[in-house]
Amino acid sequence: MPPRTIRLLVVEDSTSFQYLLQEAFRNRGEISWKLTVASDGEEALRLLFEEENEDVPLPNLILLDWNLPKVSGSEVLQRIKQHDKLRRIPVLVFSSSEADEDIHTAYDNHANGYIPKPRTGEALADIVETIERFWIAIAQLPKVVRGSRRPSGNSARLIPEDT
């Protein structure tokens, strides 16, 4: 039986941490993780909302850095959770900040979890294992699609709010 494929959007500005995440999610056995990386909040919103991406499947899960350039993790989270369909995608905030204010803001804006960034590769491997065990093996992820074709041939599109 082929491995189950899970689409993960990683929103992270540090190229070294992007690499560590890609390595940690590689070769996971029964799960094939397909990672898409956005290097800033603006790129993440473009991947999730822009109409030219209408044929690209949405992620099953999002790992979101809190301190991002261009558009903050807080703003990205707010935009995702305000959208009728995207709000169903679990968003795990992955941040070097352990400030109560950031943690409270994330949960106030409906983050599905707040994970302090690990300081070692072993700790990162443990976090990835835990994410996989809970979000894939135990929890039932929603099936979120961008929209279906209308009879006229036009597609329903995700349009971001005005900024």
C-alpha positions as CSV (number, residue, x, y, z in Angstrom):
1,M,0.0,0.0,0.0
2,P,1.5,3.4,-0.9
3,P,2.0,5.9,1.9
4,R,-0.7,8.4,2.7
5,T,0.2,11.9,1.4
6,I,-0.3,14.9,3.7
7,R,0.2,18.4,2.3
8,L,1.9,20.7,4.8
9,L,2.3,24.5,4.3
10,V,5.4,25.7,6.2
11,V,5.5,29.4,6.6
12,E,9.0,30.2,7.8
13,D,11.5,32.9,7.0
14,S,14.7,31.2,8.3
15,T,16.2,29.1,5.4
16,S,18.1,27.0,8.0
17,F,14.9,26.2,9.9
18,Q,13.1,25.5,6.6
19,Y,15.8,22.9,5.8
20,L,15.6,21.3,9.3
21,L,11.8,21.0,8.9
22,Q,12.1,19.5,5.4
23,E,14.6,16.9,6.7
24,A,12.5,16.1,9.8
25,F,9.4,15.4,7.7
26,R,11.3,13.4,5.1
27,N,11.0,9.6,5.0
28,R,8.3,9.2,7.6
29,G,7.3,5.7,6.6
30,E,3.5,5.4,6.3
31,I,3.1,9.1,5.7
32,S,4.4,11.0,2.7
33,W,4.7,14.7,3.7
34,K,4.5,17.0,0.7
35,L,5.9,20.3,2.0
36,T,5.3,23.7,0.4
37,V,7.4,26.5,1.9
38,A,6.5,30.2,2.0
39,S,9.3,32.5,3.2
40,D,7.1,35.3,4.5
41,G,3.5,36.0,5.3
42,E,2.8,37.7,2.0
43,E,3.8,34.6,0.1
44,A,1.7,32.4,2.4
45,L,-1.4,34.5,1.7
46,R,-0.7,34.4,-2.0
47,L,-0.4,30.6,-2.0
48,L,-3.7,30.3,0.0
49,F,-5.8,33.0,-1.6
50,E,-4.7,34.0,-5.1
51,E,-6.9,32.7,-8.0
52,E,-4.0,31.5,-10.1
53,N,-3.6,28.8,-7.5
54,E,-7.1,27.5,-8.0
55,D,-5.9,24.1,-9.4
56,V,-3.3,23.6,-6.6
57,P,-4.7,21.6,-3.6
58,L,-4.9,23.4,-0.3
59,P,-2.7,22.1,2.5
60,N,-4.0,19.7,5.1
61,L,-2.1,21.4,7.9
62,I,-0.1,24.7,8.3
63,L,3.0,25.3,10.4
64,L,3.1,29.1,10.8
65,D,6.1,31.1,12.2
66,W,4.9,34.0,14.3
67,N,7.6,36.5,13.5
68,L,7.5,36.9,9.8
69,P,8.6,39.7,7.4
70,K,6.1,41.5,5.2
71,V,2.9,40.1,6.8
72,S,3.1,38.9,10.4
73,G,2.1,35.4,11.5
74,S,-0.6,37.0,13.5
75,E,-2.1,38.6,10.4
76,V,-1.8,35.4,8.4
77,L,-3.6,33.5,11.1
78,Q,-6.4,36.1,11.3
79,R,-6.9,36.0,7.6
80,I,-7.0,32.2,7.4
81,K,-9.4,31.9,10.4
82,Q,-11.8,34.6,9.0
83,H,-12.2,32.7,5.7
84,D,-15.2,30.3,5.5
85,K,-13.2,27.4,4.1
86,L,-9.6,28.1,5.1
87,R,-10.5,28.4,8.8
88,R,-11.0,24.6,8.8
89,I,-7.3,23.9,8.1
90,P,-5.5,23.3,11.4
91,V,-2.8,26.0,12.0
92,L,0.1,25.2,14.4
93,V,2.1,28.3,15.3
94,F,5.8,27.4,15.5
95,S,7.6,30.3,17.1
96,S,10.8,31.2,19.0
97,S,8.7,33.5,21.1
98,E,7.4,32.2,24.4
99,A,5.8,35.5,25.4
100,D,2.4,35.1,27.0
101,E,1.1,37.9,24.8
102,D,2.0,36.0,21.6
103,I,0.6,32.7,22.9
104,H,-2.7,34.4,24.0
105,T,-3.0,36.3,20.7
106,A,-2.5,33.1,18.7
107,Y,-5.2,31.2,20.6
108,D,-7.5,34.2,20.6
109,N,-7.2,34.1,16.8
110,H,-8.1,30.3,16.8
111,A,-4.6,28.8,16.4
112,N,-4.9,25.0,16.8
113,G,-1.7,24.9,18.7
114,Y,1.3,27.0,19.8
115,I,4.7,25.1,19.7
116,P,7.9,26.8,20.8
117,K,10.7,26.1,18.3
118,P,13.0,23.4,19.5
119,R,16.6,24.1,20.2
120,T,17.9,20.6,19.1
121,G,17.4,18.3,16.1
122,E,16.3,15.6,18.5
123,A,13.6,17.9,20.0
124,L,12.4,18.8,16.5
125,A,12.2,15.1,15.6
126,D,10.1,14.5,18.7
127,I,7.7,17.4,17.8
128,V,7.3,16.0,14.2
129,E,6.5,12.6,15.6
130,T,4.0,14.1,17.9
131,I,2.4,16.2,15.2
132,E,2.1,13.1,13.0
133,R,0.8,10.9,15.8
134,F,-1.9,13.3,16.8
135,W,-2.9,15.2,13.6
136,I,-2.6,12.3,11.2
137,A,-3.0,9.0,13.2
138,I,-5.6,10.2,15.8
139,A,-7.4,13.4,14.6
140,Q,-9.5,13.5,11.5
141,L,-8.3,16.3,9.2
142,P,-11.0,18.2,7.2
143,K,-11.1,17.9,3.5
144,V,-10.9,21.5,2.4
145,V,-11.0,22.4,-1.3
146,R,-10.7,25.8,-3.0
147,G,-14.2,25.6,-4.6
148,S,-16.0,23.6,-7.2
149,R,-16.7,24.4,-10.8
150,R,-20.0,26.2,-11.3
151,P,-22.2,25.1,-14.2
152,S,-21.1,28.2,-16.2
153,G,-17.5,27.0,-16.1
154,N,-16.4,29.8,-13.7
155,S,-14.8,28.6,-10.5
156,A,-15.4,29.8,-7.0
157,R,-12.3,31.6,-5.9
158,L,-10.8,32.5,-2.5
159,I,-10.4,36.2,-2.4
160,P,-8.5,37.8,0.4
161,E,-9.9,40.7,2.3
162,D,-8.6,44.2,1.4
163,T,-5.6,45.1,3.4
